[in-house]
Amino acid sequence: MAFKKARKLFLPAGLVLALVWLWLSAPATQSGLADWPGQDEGWGCTSIMVGRLASADGSVITCHTCDGNYRQWVNIVPRRQNKPGAMNKVYEGRMHTETPQDMRGVILKGEVPEVPETFSFLNTAYPALNEFGLAIGETTIGGKQELYNPEGMFMIEELERLMLERCKTAREAIKLAGELVKQYGYGDYGECLTIADSREVWHFEIFGAGPLEKGAVWAAVRIPDDQVGISANIPRIGQLNLKDPNNYLASDNVFRVAEEMGWWDPKKGEPFKFWKAYGGPKAFAIREYFVFSQLAPSLKLDLNAEELPFSIKPEKKVSVRDILRLYRETYEGTEYDMSRNLMVKKRNSEELTRSPVVSNWMSRDWITLINTLKPGTISPQRTIAINACAYATVIQLRSWLPPAVGAVCWFAFDNPALSARIPIFAGVTELPPGFEVCAQHRYREDSAAWIFRRANRLAILRWGDNRQVMEDTVRAFEERAMAELPLVEKKVMEIMNSKTPDKEPLTVNQYLTQYTGDFARAAMQKYRELYEQFWTRYARGF
C-alpha cells in the first residue's frame, strides 16, 4: 500500500497534555486493552512457521500470539492413565476462566472415549506443546457465517487439547482432528492451526460445514522444508493437490460444500482456491506482507495484490531470535510506522523531536484525534506486537535432541515486544504458582501475567523515556537464555547418559522444571523492580 508522504506534526505542549489525558481516559475494550477494529486490525493472532531447512539451526518453528481477552492462566497437564470405558469430557467456555479450577460459564459439550494413556502437555488457552515435541500455533480466520454450526461438539481449543494428549507427530494430529470433527462435529468459527513436529510443519484451516452437516470442512498444506509460512487471521490456503498426500490433506467434502453453496463452479473452469471459496475477498493483509517482505525483500511483494505466495524461501536462514524480533514489530522506521510524524519542539529550541509520550501502542482514540487535527498522518495499522496480547509462544523443535529438552516454548505474558521470554521445555512438569492466575478479570498480586502487564503499561506512558530500559531488559533475558541453552542441553544429556542415574541429584524432568522455574522467577522479579522504578519516575506526574 502506498501512502502519501505525511507532513510533520507539531503539537504544542498544552495539546500534548490534552492528548495524554485522552489516551489515559479512553474507553476500554472488554479486557481494558484498546486495539483497532476490522479483520486485520482487531484482536487476532499471528502464527509464523519455519521449515527445518529454512531455519539457521535445522529446527522447526511454529508460533502463536494469543491476542485478545482470552485466559492467561497456564499449567502443565500431566500424563494420565485411563481405565477401560473412561470418557473424556469436551467443554466450551474455558477460554475466559480465571484459574484452572474456575468452571464459571463453562459448558459441557459432550464426551468422547478415552485412550489408555494421554500425554503431558503445556496447557495454554490454545494448548501449545506436548512431551513428545508436537507443537501447535493458532489464529482465528473467521470465514463465512453460513458455515457455522453451533451443534458441533468441538471448539478449536478442545480439538487442540486432544491432539496434544493423543498424538506424537503433526500428521497424526491432522488425521485425528479430521476424524473427531467428522464424527462429533465442529462448533467453532474458522480457525487456522500451525501444527509442527521436529521434522515438518503444516498449515491447517478448518470451518464448519453448515447447519445441515455435523462435520467440518478443512484443508492442510505442508510448509516446504526450506520455506516460511504465516497465518494472521485470514484464510490463506490456495489450490489443493490431493494427489500429493505428502504435502496436501483435506476433508472429503472440501470441494462438494463449496460447489453446493455456490462459492465455486467447476464448470466455469476456474481453479478451486480454498481461501477464495471459504474466506475471501483477499488472502492476506499487512502482517503477512510485512513478515514475508522482511525475510525475502527481493520478491518485491505488493500489498495491493490479491494474494501473496502461500510460503516463501527466506533469503537467509532464519534463527529463533529473528522470529522473536519479528514478534516485537511495530513497523518503526518504515512507511507503516503510525508514530513517525508525531513530533514536538524541544524545550527552548525550534528543533523537532519525537514526543516522549509517543509509541505505537497509543490508543485508537488518540491516533484518530491526531488524524482529525492534522490530516496526512498515517492511518492505524495492525502491528504484530500489541497490548491486547494475552500471551505469546515461539516453539522451537530440534530433532537431534530428546524432546524433553529439544522442544522448547519461548513464552511471554502480555505484549511480546515488552515482556521477557521464558523458556518452557517439553520436559517441564510444573510452573510457578502465579502462572495459574489469569489477569483478564481483575487486578491480582498473585498473577504472574499482572507482574509483566503492569510494568509494561507504565513503560509506554512515556515510551521515549522508558524504551531503553525495556529493550535492554528483554534483550538481557533473551541473551541469557541463548547463552545458557547449550549448558542446559549438555546437563540433560549427562543425566540421560549417566551410568549411575540413581546417584544423579535430579531427573531430567526435575532439572528442566527447576531451570524454567528459576528463569521465570528471575524475570518476574525484574519486572517487579521495573514497576517500582516507573512509579518512582512518575512521582511528580506523567
C-alpha positions as CSV (number, residue, x, y, z in Angstrom):
1,M,0.0,0.0,0.0
2,A,1.4,3.4,-1.0
3,F,1.0,6.2,1.4
4,K,1.3,9.9,0.6
5,K,4.2,11.5,2.3
6,A,2.8,12.9,5.6
7,R,3.7,16.3,6.9
8,K,5.5,16.6,10.2
9,L,3.1,17.2,13.0
10,F,3.8,20.0,15.6
11,L,2.0,19.6,18.8
12,P,2.0,22.5,21.3
13,A,2.7,21.5,24.9
14,G,-0.9,22.1,26.1
15,L,-2.3,19.9,23.3
16,V,0.2,17.2,24.1
17,L,-1.1,17.1,27.7
18,A,-4.7,17.1,26.5
19,L,-3.9,14.2,24.2
20,V,-2.2,12.3,27.0
21,W,-5.3,12.7,29.1
22,L,-7.4,11.5,26.2
23,W,-5.2,8.5,25.9
24,L,-5.3,7.6,29.5
25,S,-9.0,8.1,29.8
26,A,-10.1,6.5,26.5
27,P,-12.9,3.9,26.8
28,A,-11.5,0.4,27.3
29,T,-12.3,-2.7,25.3
30,Q,-13.6,-5.8,27.1
31,S,-10.2,-6.6,28.6
32,G,-9.3,-3.0,29.1
33,L,-6.8,-3.1,26.2
34,A,-7.6,-0.9,23.2
35,D,-6.9,-2.1,19.7
36,W,-8.1,-1.5,16.1
37,P,-11.3,-3.0,14.7
38,G,-11.6,-4.9,11.5
39,Q,-10.3,-8.3,10.2
40,D,-6.6,-7.4,10.2
41,E,-6.8,-4.5,12.6
42,G,-8.6,-6.2,15.5
43,W,-7.8,-8.7,18.1
44,G,-6.3,-11.7,16.3
45,C,-3.3,-13.9,16.5
46,T,-0.2,-14.2,14.4
47,S,1.5,-17.5,13.7
48,I,4.8,-17.8,11.8
49,M,6.0,-21.2,10.6
50,V,9.6,-22.1,9.7
51,G,10.6,-25.4,8.0
52,R,13.8,-27.2,9.2
53,L,15.8,-26.3,6.1
54,A,14.8,-22.6,6.4
55,S,16.0,-22.3,10.0
56,A,19.5,-21.4,11.0
57,D,20.0,-24.5,13.2
58,G,17.8,-27.0,11.5
59,S,14.9,-26.7,13.9
60,V,11.2,-26.5,13.0
61,I,9.4,-23.5,14.4
62,T,5.7,-22.7,15.0
63,C,4.3,-19.7,16.9
64,H,1.3,-18.0,18.4
65,T,0.2,-14.7,19.8
66,C,-3.0,-15.1,21.8
67,D,-4.3,-11.6,21.0
68,G,-7.5,-10.7,22.9
69,N,-9.4,-11.2,26.1
70,Y,-8.5,-14.9,26.5
71,R,-7.4,-16.6,29.7
72,Q,-3.8,-16.3,30.6
73,W,-3.5,-19.0,33.2
74,V,-1.0,-21.6,32.1
75,N,-0.2,-25.0,33.6
76,I,1.3,-28.4,32.8
77,V,-1.3,-31.2,32.4
78,P,0.5,-34.5,33.4
79,R,0.2,-37.9,31.7
80,R,-2.9,-39.7,32.6
81,Q,-3.7,-43.5,32.8
82,N,-7.3,-44.2,31.9
83,K,-9.5,-47.1,32.8
84,P,-11.4,-49.0,30.1
85,G,-14.6,-47.3,29.3
86,A,-13.5,-43.9,30.7
87,M,-14.7,-40.8,28.8
88,N,-13.0,-37.5,28.0
89,K,-15.2,-34.5,28.7
90,V,-15.3,-31.8,26.0
91,Y,-16.1,-28.3,27.1
92,E,-16.9,-24.8,25.8
93,G,-16.2,-21.6,27.8
94,R,-12.8,-22.4,29.4
95,M,-11.2,-19.6,27.4
96,H,-12.4,-17.0,29.9
97,T,-11.9,-18.7,33.2
98,E,-9.6,-17.2,35.9
99,T,-7.8,-20.3,37.2
100,P,-7.6,-24.0,36.3
101,Q,-10.3,-24.7,38.9
102,D,-12.7,-22.0,37.7
103,M,-15.7,-23.5,36.0
104,R,-17.9,-20.4,35.8
105,G,-19.6,-20.2,32.4
106,V,-18.1,-23.5,31.3
107,I,-20.5,-25.7,29.3
108,L,-20.1,-29.5,28.9
109,K,-20.5,-30.0,25.1
110,G,-20.2,-33.8,25.2
111,E,-17.8,-36.8,25.7
112,V,-15.5,-38.9,23.7
113,P,-14.0,-42.3,24.6
114,E,-10.6,-42.0,26.4
115,V,-7.5,-43.7,25.1
116,P,-5.4,-45.9,27.5
117,E,-2.9,-43.2,28.2
118,T,-2.7,-39.4,27.4
119,F,0.4,-37.4,27.1
120,S,1.6,-34.5,29.2
121,F,1.2,-31.0,27.6
122,L,1.6,-27.3,28.1
123,N,-1.9,-26.1,28.7
124,T,-2.2,-22.6,27.4
125,A,-5.6,-21.1,26.3
126,Y,-4.9,-22.7,23.0
127,P,-2.8,-25.8,24.1
128,A,0.7,-25.5,22.7
129,L,3.2,-28.3,23.2
130,N,3.3,-31.9,24.4
131,E,6.1,-34.1,25.9
132,F,6.9,-35.6,22.5
133,G,7.5,-32.3,20.8
134,L,4.2,-31.9,19.0
135,A,3.5,-28.2,18.9
136,I,0.5,-26.1,17.7
137,G,0.0,-22.4,17.0
138,E,-3.4,-20.8,16.3
139,T,-5.1,-17.9,14.5
140,T,-8.8,-17.3,14.1
141,I,-9.7,-16.8,10.5
142,G,-13.5,-16.3,10.7
143,G,-14.9,-17.5,7.4
144,K,-18.4,-17.3,6.1
145,Q,-21.3,-17.2,8.6
146,E,-23.2,-19.9,6.6
147,L,-20.6,-22.5,7.7
148,Y,-21.1,-22.0,11.4
149,N,-22.8,-24.9,13.2
150,P,-23.1,-24.4,17.0
151,E,-24.3,-28.0,17.4
152,G,-20.8,-29.3,16.6
153,M,-19.0,-30.6,19.7
154,F,-15.5,-29.3,19.3
155,M,-14.3,-25.7,19.8
156,I,-10.8,-25.3,18.3
157,E,-9.0,-25.2,21.7
158,E,-10.6,-28.6,22.7
159,L,-9.6,-30.1,19.4
160,E,-6.0,-28.9,20.0
161,R,-6.1,-30.4,23.5
162,L,-7.0,-33.9,22.3
163,M,-4.4,-33.7,19.5
164,L,-1.7,-33.0,22.1
165,E,-3.0,-35.6,24.5
166,R,-3.0,-38.4,21.9
167,C,-0.5,-37.6,19.1
168,K,3.2,-37.5,18.6
169,T,3.5,-36.1,15.0
170,A,1.9,-33.3,13.0
171,R,0.4,-35.8,10.5
172,E,-1.1,-37.9,13.3
173,A,-2.7,-34.7,14.8
174,I,-4.2,-33.7,11.5
175,K,-5.6,-37.1,10.9
176,L,-7.1,-37.2,14.5
177,A,-8.7,-33.8,14.1
178,G,-10.3,-34.8,10.8
179,E,-11.7,-38.0,12.4
180,L,-13.0,-36.2,15.5
181,V,-14.9,-33.4,13.7
182,K,-16.3,-35.8,11.2
183,Q,-17.8,-38.0,14.0
184,Y,-18.7,-35.4,16.6
185,G,-18.9,-32.1,14.7
186,Y,-17.1,-28.8,14.8
187,G,-18.9,-25.9,16.6
188,D,-16.4,-23.1,16.2
189,Y,-15.8,-20.4,13.6
190,G,-13.0,-20.6,11.0
191,E,-9.6,-21.4,12.6
192,C,-6.0,-22.0,11.5
193,L,-3.7,-24.3,13.4
194,T,0.0,-24.3,12.6
195,I,0.9,-27.9,13.6
196,A,4.6,-28.9,13.9
197,D,6.9,-31.7,15.0
198,S,10.7,-31.8,14.8
199,R,10.6,-32.8,11.1
200,E,7.8,-30.7,9.5
201,V,5.2,-28.0,9.9
202,W,1.7,-27.9,8.5
203,H,-0.8,-25.0,7.9
204,F,-4.3,-26.4,8.8
205,E,-7.5,-24.4,8.2
206,I,-10.9,-25.6,9.4
207,F,-14.5,-24.3,9.1
208,G,-17.9,-25.7,10.0
209,A,-19.8,-27.5,7.1
210,G,-23.0,-25.5,7.6
211,P,-26.1,-26.0,9.8
212,L,-27.2,-29.1,7.9
213,E,-24.0,-31.0,8.2
214,K,-22.4,-32.0,11.6
215,G,-18.8,-32.3,10.4
216,A,-16.3,-29.7,9.1
217,V,-14.5,-28.5,6.0
218,W,-10.8,-28.5,6.4
219,A,-7.5,-28.5,4.4
220,A,-3.9,-28.8,5.4
221,V,-0.8,-27.9,3.4
222,R,2.7,-28.7,4.4
223,I,5.1,-25.8,4.5
224,P,8.1,-26.8,2.3
225,D,11.1,-27.6,4.5
226,D,13.1,-24.7,3.1
227,Q,10.4,-22.1,3.4
228,V,8.5,-19.9,5.9
229,G,4.7,-19.5,6.2
230,I,2.4,-17.3,8.1
231,S,-1.2,-17.1,9.3
232,A,-2.6,-13.8,10.6
233,N,-6.4,-14.1,10.8
234,I,-7.2,-14.5,7.1
235,P,-7.7,-17.8,5.2
236,R,-4.6,-18.4,3.1
237,I,-4.7,-21.9,1.6
238,G,-5.0,-21.8,-2.2
239,Q,-5.1,-24.7,-4.6
240,L,-5.1,-28.2,-3.3
241,N,-3.3,-31.2,-5.0
242,L,-4.9,-34.1,-3.1
243,K,-3.0,-36.5,-5.4
244,D,0.1,-35.5,-3.3
245,P,-0.8,-36.5,0.3
246,N,2.7,-35.9,1.4
247,N,2.0,-32.2,1.1
248,Y,-1.8,-31.8,0.9
249,L,-4.6,-33.2,3.1
250,A,-8.3,-32.2,3.2
251,S,-11.7,-33.3,4.3
252,D,-13.6,-35.5,1.9
253,N,-16.2,-32.7,1.4
254,V,-13.8,-29.9,0.7
255,F,-14.9,-29.4,-2.9
256,R,-18.6,-30.5,-2.6
257,V,-19.6,-28.0,0.1
258,A,-18.1,-25.1,-1.9
259,E,-19.9,-26.3,-5.0
260,E,-23.2,-26.8,-3.2
261,M,-23.1,-23.3,-1.6
262,G,-22.4,-21.7,-5.0
263,W,-18.9,-20.5,-4.0
264,W,-17.1,-22.5,-6.7
265,D,-18.3,-23.7,-10.0
266,P,-16.0,-26.3,-11.6
267,K,-17.9,-26.0,-14.9
268,K,-16.6,-22.5,-15.4
269,G,-13.1,-23.8,-15.4
270,E,-11.9,-21.6,-12.5
271,P,-9.4,-23.3,-10.3
272,F,-10.5,-24.2,-6.8
273,K,-8.9,-22.0,-4.2
274,F,-9.7,-22.9,-0.6
275,W,-9.3,-19.3,0.7
276,K,-11.5,-17.9,-2.1
277,A,-14.2,-20.4,-1.6
278,Y,-14.4,-20.3,2.2
279,G,-12.9,-16.9,3.0
280,G,-12.3,-14.0,0.7
281,P,-12.1,-11.4,-0.7
282,K,-8.3,-11.3,-0.1
283,A,-5.8,-13.8,1.2
284,F,-3.5,-11.5,3.3
285,A,-3.1,-8.1,4.9
286,I,-0.2,-6.1,6.4
287,R,1.2,-8.7,8.8
288,E,1.7,-11.4,6.2
289,Y,3.0,-8.9,3.8
290,F,5.4,-7.4,6.3
291,V,6.9,-10.7,7.5
292,F,7.4,-12.0,4.0
293,S,8.9,-8.7,2.9
294,Q,11.4,-8.7,5.8
295,L,12.6,-12.3,5.1
296,A,12.6,-12.0,1.3
297,P,12.8,-8.4,0.2
298,S,13.9,-9.2,-3.3
299,L,10.5,-10.7,-4.0
300,K,9.2,-7.1,-4.1
301,L,5.7,-8.1,-2.9
302,D,2.7,-5.9,-3.5
303,L,0.4,-5.0,-0.6
304,N,-2.3,-4.3,-3.1
305,A,-2.1,-7.7,-4.8
306,E,-5.0,-10.2,-4.4
307,E,-2.8,-12.8,-2.8
308,L,0.8,-13.4,-1.7
309,P,2.8,-16.6,-2.2
310,F,1.5,-19.2,0.3
311,S,5.0,-19.6,1.7
312,I,8.4,-18.0,0.8
313,K,12.0,-19.1,0.8
314,P,13.9,-16.6,3.1
315,E,17.0,-15.0,1.6
316,K,19.0,-16.2,4.6
317,K,18.4,-18.9,7.2
318,V,16.1,-17.8,9.9
319,S,17.1,-18.1,13.6
320,V,14.7,-18.3,16.5
321,R,16.0,-14.8,17.5
322,D,14.9,-13.5,14.1
323,I,11.4,-14.8,14.8
324,L,11.4,-13.3,18.3
325,R,12.4,-10.0,16.7
326,L,9.5,-10.2,14.3
327,Y,7.1,-10.6,17.2
328,R,8.3,-7.3,18.6
329,E,7.5,-5.5,15.4
330,T,5.6,-2.2,15.3
331,Y,6.9,-1.3,11.8
332,E,9.0,1.5,13.3
333,G,11.3,3.1,10.7
334,T,9.0,2.1,7.8
335,E,6.3,3.9,5.9
336,Y,3.7,2.0,8.1
337,D,5.0,3.4,11.4
338,M,2.0,5.1,12.9
339,S,4.2,7.3,15.2
340,R,6.7,8.6,12.7
341,N,5.2,12.0,12.2
342,L,4.2,12.8,15.8
343,M,6.8,15.4,16.6
344,V,7.2,18.2,19.2
345,K,9.6,21.1,19.6
346,K,12.5,20.6,22.0
347,R,12.4,22.8,25.0
348,N,13.9,26.3,24.2
349,S,14.5,25.2,20.7
350,E,12.9,25.1,17.2
351,E,14.3,21.6,16.6
352,L,11.7,18.9,16.3
353,T,11.9,15.6,18.1
354,R,9.6,12.7,18.7
355,S,7.4,13.2,21.8
356,P,8.3,11.1,24.8
357,V,4.6,10.0,25.1
358,V,4.5,8.7,21.5
359,S,4.6,5.0,20.9
360,N,3.0,2.5,18.5
361,W,0.7,1.4,21.4
362,M,-1.2,4.6,21.7
363,S,-5.0,4.2,21.9
364,R,-7.1,4.3,18.8
365,D,-8.9,7.4,20.1
366,W,-5.6,9.3,20.3
367,I,-4.5,8.4,16.8
368,T,-7.9,9.2,15.4
369,L,-7.9,12.6,17.1
370,I,-4.4,13.4,15.7
371,N,-5.5,12.4,12.2
372,T,-8.5,14.6,12.6
373,L,-6.4,17.6,13.8
374,K,-3.7,17.1,11.2
375,P,-4.8,15.2,8.1
376,G,-2.0,13.4,6.4
377,T,-0.6,11.4,9.4
378,I,-0.6,7.7,8.8
379,S,-3.8,5.6,9.3
380,P,-3.9,3.0,12.1
381,Q,-2.0,-0.2,11.1
382,R,-2.4,-3.5,12.8
383,T,1.1,-4.2,14.2
384,I,2.4,-7.7,15.1
385,A,3.1,-6.7,18.8
386,I,0.0,-5.3,20.5
387,N,-1.0,-4.5,24.1
388,A,-4.1,-6.8,23.7
389,C,-1.9,-9.9,23.6
390,A,-2.7,-12.3,26.4
391,Y,0.5,-14.4,25.9
392,A,2.8,-15.4,23.1
393,T,4.7,-18.6,22.2
394,V,7.6,-19.3,19.8
395,I,8.1,-23.0,19.8
396,Q,11.4,-24.4,18.6
397,L,11.6,-28.2,17.8
398,R,15.0,-29.8,17.4
399,S,15.2,-33.3,16.1
400,W,18.7,-34.0,17.2
401,L,17.9,-33.7,20.9
402,P,15.5,-35.7,23.1
403,P,12.0,-34.0,23.0
404,A,12.2,-33.2,26.7
405,V,14.9,-30.5,26.0
406,G,14.8,-30.4,22.2
407,A,11.3,-28.9,22.2
408,V,11.2,-25.5,23.9
409,C,8.5,-22.9,24.1
410,W,9.7,-19.3,24.3
411,F,6.8,-18.0,26.3
412,A,5.9,-14.4,27.2
413,F,2.9,-12.9,29.0
414,D,1.3,-9.7,27.7
415,N,2.8,-7.6,24.8
416,P,5.6,-9.7,23.2
417,A,7.6,-6.5,22.4
418,L,7.9,-5.6,26.1
419,S,8.0,-8.9,28.1
420,A,10.9,-11.2,28.7
421,R,10.6,-14.6,27.0
422,I,10.7,-17.6,29.4
423,P,12.0,-21.0,28.1
424,I,9.5,-23.7,28.9
425,F,10.8,-27.1,27.8
426,A,8.6,-30.1,26.9
427,G,10.1,-32.0,29.9
428,V,8.9,-29.4,32.4
429,T,6.3,-30.8,34.8
430,E,5.3,-27.8,36.8
431,L,5.3,-23.9,36.5
432,P,5.4,-21.3,39.3
433,P,2.0,-20.8,41.0
434,G,1.5,-17.3,39.6
435,F,1.2,-18.8,36.1
436,E,-2.1,-20.3,37.1
437,V,-3.8,-17.0,37.7
438,C,-5.4,-15.1,34.8
439,A,-5.0,-11.3,34.6
440,Q,-8.1,-10.6,32.4
441,H,-10.7,-10.5,35.2
442,R,-9.3,-8.2,37.9
443,Y,-6.0,-7.0,39.3
444,R,-4.3,-9.7,41.4
445,E,-1.0,-9.6,43.1
446,D,-0.6,-13.3,42.8
447,S,-0.9,-13.3,39.0
448,A,2.4,-13.7,37.0
449,A,0.7,-12.1,34.0
450,W,-0.1,-9.0,36.0
451,I,3.6,-8.7,37.1
452,F,4.5,-8.2,33.4
453,R,1.4,-6.2,32.4
454,R,1.6,-3.5,35.0
455,A,5.3,-2.7,34.3
456,N,4.6,-2.7,30.5
457,R,1.7,-0.3,30.9
458,L,3.6,2.1,32.9
459,A,6.6,1.9,30.5
460,I,4.6,3.1,27.5
461,L,3.1,6.1,29.2
462,R,6.4,7.9,28.4
463,W,7.9,5.4,25.9
464,G,10.6,7.8,24.8
465,D,12.0,7.9,28.3
466,N,11.5,4.2,29.2
467,R,12.1,2.3,26.0
468,Q,15.8,1.8,26.5
469,V,15.4,0.1,29.9
470,M,12.6,-2.1,28.5
471,E,14.5,-3.1,25.4
472,D,17.6,-3.7,27.4
473,T,15.6,-5.9,29.8
474,V,14.1,-8.0,27.0
475,R,17.5,-8.3,25.3
476,A,19.2,-9.3,28.6
477,F,16.9,-12.2,29.3
478,E,17.0,-13.4,25.7
479,E,20.8,-13.3,25.6
480,R,20.9,-15.1,29.0
481,A,18.6,-17.8,27.7
482,M,20.5,-18.3,24.5
483,A,23.8,-18.5,26.3
484,E,22.6,-21.0,28.8
485,L,20.7,-23.2,26.4
486,P,23.8,-25.3,25.4
487,L,24.6,-25.8,29.0
488,V,21.0,-27.0,29.7
489,E,21.2,-29.4,26.8
490,K,24.6,-30.7,28.0
491,K,23.3,-31.3,31.5
492,V,20.2,-33.1,30.2
493,M,22.4,-35.4,28.1
494,E,24.7,-36.1,31.1
495,I,21.7,-37.1,33.2
496,M,20.3,-39.3,30.5
497,N,23.6,-41.0,29.7
498,S,24.6,-41.4,33.4
499,K,25.7,-45.0,34.2
500,T,24.5,-44.4,37.8
501,P,21.2,-42.5,37.4
502,D,20.3,-43.3,40.9
503,K,23.2,-41.0,42.1
504,E,22.0,-38.1,40.0
505,P,20.6,-35.3,42.2
506,L,17.8,-34.7,39.7
507,T,16.0,-36.4,36.9
508,V,15.7,-34.8,33.5
509,N,12.2,-33.6,34.2
510,Q,13.2,-32.3,37.7
511,Y,16.2,-30.4,36.3
512,L,14.3,-28.8,33.5
513,T,11.4,-27.9,35.8
514,Q,13.9,-26.3,38.2
515,Y,15.6,-24.4,35.5
516,T,12.4,-23.0,33.9
517,G,11.1,-22.1,37.4
518,D,14.3,-20.2,38.3
519,F,14.3,-18.3,35.0
520,A,10.7,-17.4,35.4
521,R,11.2,-16.2,38.9
522,A,14.1,-14.0,37.9
523,A,12.1,-12.4,35.1
524,M,9.2,-11.8,37.4
525,Q,11.4,-10.2,40.0
526,K,13.0,-7.9,37.4
527,Y,9.5,-6.7,36.2
528,R,8.5,-6.1,39.8
529,E,11.6,-3.8,40.1
530,L,10.6,-2.1,36.8
531,Y,7.1,-1.4,38.1
532,E,8.5,0.3,41.2
533,Q,11.1,2.2,39.1
534,F,8.4,3.6,36.8
535,W,6.1,4.7,39.6
536,T,9.1,6.5,41.2
537,R,9.8,8.2,37.9
538,Y,6.2,9.3,37.7
539,A,6.0,10.7,41.3
540,R,5.6,14.3,40.0
541,G,3.3,13.4,37.2
542,F,3.4,11.8,33.8
